Each structure stands twice: as structure tokens, then as C-alpha cells.
Amino acid sequence: EAGVGWVDRDAGVGIVPACAGLHFLLCALLVLLAAAWPRIARWRDVACPLAGALAVAYVATIAVDTARIAIAVRMHAAGAGGGDLHALEGTIVYFGGLCGLYASARRTLATAGDRLLAVRTVAVNAERVAARWRAKANAATLLSDRLADEQRAGEAEAQARAANAKLDTLQQSVDTARAALA
């Protein structure tokens, strides 16, 4: 029927335009652009992320809509597919899809530089904490307080060493990638 969408009268199932996924496509596009926003420095730089986001949003819409339709058909077959429950199912599937899409985009967009900055921040903070515990241990009058503070300083120094080792590994990866590109 014109304007109704796809209908299977034998199964009693219809896919109407309101459930066709256009709203999800638009929301997915916005979610992907929001995930990429920190990387966009100038308005001229919007074209590539927009094109990529549109392609990914289209594929994600097909995947999430397929899941939603499959769940709705099974719910309908089980006699639980009416009205509010159907709307709740759609909301849960779409919201979950958008959350997963955002998380995936953020993880994908995290570059080696971002990882280097994060690890460097952890290393610097751990070194500061270790220095504070060392100073506190040196100022402690009781031996038990001094030993406890030195232990805490040692733990913080171990964290700093681990972060610095990871930082060195990441830096080597970045240097290798730069050398390969040169």
C-alpha cells in the first residue's frame, strides 16, 4: 500500500516509515560527529569526517535496524509486540546502538598521540605523588610513619616506572610509524 511501508499480512507485521530508521541515521551521524569534534580544528576540516561519518552512520543504521526488526518480529510472534512494549524495545535498541557507536568511534579516533599524552600525564602524576610521599617520609618523626610513607612512595615510584616504560614503548611505535612514512 502506498505510504504505509512494507507489510506482511500473513505474519501480521509491518515496517512503517516511522520505524524505518531515518531518525537513527540522523542521530548516528550526530553521534559520530560529536565523537570526532575534538579532532576538527577548522571548519574546512569538516568534509572528510562528515563523509566518513555519513558512511558509517548508514551502515550502522542498517545493522541496528535489522536487529530492531528481528527483535520486533520475534516479540510479535511471542505475543509481546504491541504498542508501548514495541516503542520501549525500539528505544532500547536504538539507544544501545548509539552508545556503542559513540564508544567505538571514540576508541577508533584515539591516536597514538592521545595515548602518549595520557600515559605521559599518568607518569608525571605518579612521579609527583612519589615525591610527596618521599618528602613526607623524610619529615616523619616516628619510624613506623616513615616506613609506611616510604612504602607508599615506593608504590608510586613503581607506577611511575611502569608508565614511563609504556611511554617509551608508545614513543618507539610512533617513531617507527613516522620512519615508515618518511
Secondary structure, 3 states (H helix, E strand, C coil): CCCCCEEECCCCEEECHHHCCHHHHHHHHHHHHHHHHHHCCCHHHHHHHHHHHHHHHHHHHHHHHHHHHHHHHHHHHCCCCCHHHHHHHHHHHHHHHHHHHHHHHHHHHCCHHHHHHHHHHHHHHHHHHHHHHHHHHHHCCCHHHHHHHHHHHHHHHHHHHHHHHHHHHHHHHHHHHHHHHC
